[in-house]
Amino acid sequence: MDRLIGLIQEKGNPTVVGLDPRPELLPPQLIDQARKETRESLTSAGFLDDTWSNDQVQAIWAHHLAQAYLKFNLAILDGVADLVPAVKPQIAMYEALGPSGIKAYTSTCKAAADRGLYVIGDVKRGDIGSTASAYAAHLSGMPLALRETEQGGETKPGYGTGTTQGLGFPWYEDAITINPYLGNDGVDPFSKAADETDGDIFVLVRTSNPSSSQIQELRVRHDRGEDRMLFEQVGDLVEEWGASLRGDHGYSRLGAVVGATHPEAGATLRKAMPHTFFLVPGYGAQGGAADDVVPMFDARGSGAIVNSSRGIIAAWKKDPSFTPAMSLPAALHLVSQAAKTAAQTMRDDLNRALKESR
Amino acid sequence: MDRLIGLIQEKGNPTVVGLDPRPELLPPQLIDQARKETRESLTSAGFLDDTWSNDQVQAIWAHHLAQAYLKFNLAILDGVADLVPAVKPQIAMYEALGPSGIKAYTSTCKAAADRGLYVIGDVKRGDIGSTASAYAAHLSGMPLALRETEQGGETKPGYGTGTTQGLGFPWYEDAITINPYLGNDGVDPFSKAADETDGDIFVLVRTSNPSSSQIQELRVRHDRGEDRMLFEQVGDLVEEWGASLRGDHGYSRLGAVVGATHPEAGATLRKAMPHTFFLVPGYGAQGGAADDVVPMFDARGSGAIVNSSRGIIAAWKKDPSFTPAMSLPAALHLVSQAAKTAAQTMRDDLNRALKESR
């Protein structure tokens, strides 16, 4: 986590911006342009719309909507890149649009990385070891198996051979989120990839959603001492799994996702997980406030980064100067400015709450 | 699950073939072709390889490797389409190759669907409700949010409007696997999408990997009666969540993933989950045998489908008639034939074990 912690200190801001585009969060000017481009694609070859199958029409619409997502993200990045240390694109929003959506996702990650931002891919992957090693491509490019296929003496660097770094499809993520339900052999391939590429992982421990208590708060027997909740047990496992991967700041490459909507859980976990950095979702739209996230930080005011998505990327909707009639460039400029102001406000709110808690 | 159960009965075979390509499972002829195509792409514009960045080279290699995966899958489908009711592509193998990999994944799903096969997308997604609704696009095309963006009176069917069916990027999956760690509000959007599209879901309950016991076997307090293991509690939740989604055969649209490596757990869960259909991974390469999976079936010999991946798709490797010198078409024909024979053997082994257990 050293790189992330360094960037947080540099910018004086423990905020990560969630790049989770949805059509209703984009200015209508962008949606209209995507619809216009779709219509043009459908007619460019001189075909009428009704010569296309519904699947083809939808794939083309998805492609142009994905392009709109990327343009929207670039406007957000213009507004916040100097203010925040990190961004967290939620891959589900892009995956819903198929291959073009995934392309927009990786282009978004690259654009953020090019601006010096730390990129957390919110992918929440998790599977058995052999499959997890394929998902680990998010961090390390092609997993090992994809680099053991050279046959004959050919050793051309690049496709098919080489070391981990930079190989395989470039995802441009510094860290990803993963799910703990399968236990450590579903986590180890990600830890290995993170260690090889100076990356990090955030394991779901206590999620921000209402029904998270259904499983995460089940009372489990502790081998020594009292019963505890499942999320506490998972927290202990994460702290343990990361023991060999600690950096200069004392935090390991294995972080934990702890929702802002559970301040008490956060306080308990902060004590139990002294070497585990927290990624804290649920701030703002989901109900978490600045005071709620203070318990997730350590005594030095480090140890956590707080995510806000809608509060920043949809800030333009609350700007009275927006009109549906304004030009696309003007609308995108407004998106940038509103995101910048919202990010400044969040930064100041968090720093104030952290200062008052000392 | 009615459509899946119908196909299992029709083919007399409770087997699903896992389409999990890896370079080392493909005939070298296919890998060599992908390398040749990559070289041609790199030189087609008259550039030398060293004018490309490593990221560009890797993306182009990933594209051609993804094409090789698709060709390999088509050969497997040629061999097994008449024998098995379903296939289960593991998206991780394709996702590792980026957007081109996702395209190969959806093309594989479509090719299987076109052959009348039931397609289980092994995606193991899981997130908070609003995000899960985006992932639900795997079943329903674009999630609702993506269809609520029409502005002005424009009502052109297709992009931006309409009902759930067939809208959005077409993934061609009949069912997907999901993770239960976030509780029901991470599951409900998938249930809703499944119900709207005559699809199904398989929730991870007891996975086949060695470390699955680490969390899934934690002893949790039962509100009434004795302690039980976490996977039993999750099993009860899945049975409960599916109560309103039962079909003609008595099984709900919410299935469960129960690993072949845990026959005792399978027997316990089969009793506790009378309306939940089981997807059983871990057969063959992971160690599960025909007798191990018998407890996952109900008294009528229904209630479960068993996955085999390497045992069928890599069967060509054990065929003495394969030679690295043979042509690509000859190698692909061998892949088809070996997969067909392996699928027949597995079908007969399963049916024998089920018959003997009566």
Interface residues (C-beta under 8 A of the other chain):
Chain A: D20 R22 P23 E24 P28 I31 D32 R35 T38 D49 N54 D55 V57 Q58 A59 I60 W61 A62 L65 Q90 A92 M93 E95 A96 L97 G98 P99 S100 G101 I102 K103 T106 K124 R125 G126 D127 I128 G129 T131 A132 A134 Y135 A137 G141 M142 P143 A145 L146 E148 T149 Q151 E154 K156 P157 G158 Y159 G160 G166 L167 G168 F169 P170 W171 N179 P180 Y181 L182 G183 N184 D185 G186 L204 T207 S208 N209 P210 S211 S212 S213 Q214 I215 Q216 L218 R219 V220 R221 D227 L230 Q233 V234 L237 P324
Chain B: D20 R22 P23 E24 P28 I31 D32 R35 T38 D49 N54 D55 V57 Q58 A59 I60 W61 A62 L65 Q90 A92 M93 E95 A96 L97 G98 P99 S100 G101 I102 K103 T106 K124 R125 G126 D127 I128 G129 T131 A132 A134 Y135 A137 G141 M142 P143 A145 L146 E148 T149 Q151 E154 K156 P157 G158 Y159 G160 G166 L167 G168 F169 P170 W171 N179 P180 Y181 L182 G183 N184 D185 G186 L204 T207 S208 N209 P210 S211 S212 S213 Q214 I215 Q216 L218 R219 V220 R221 D227 L230 Q233 V234 L237 P324
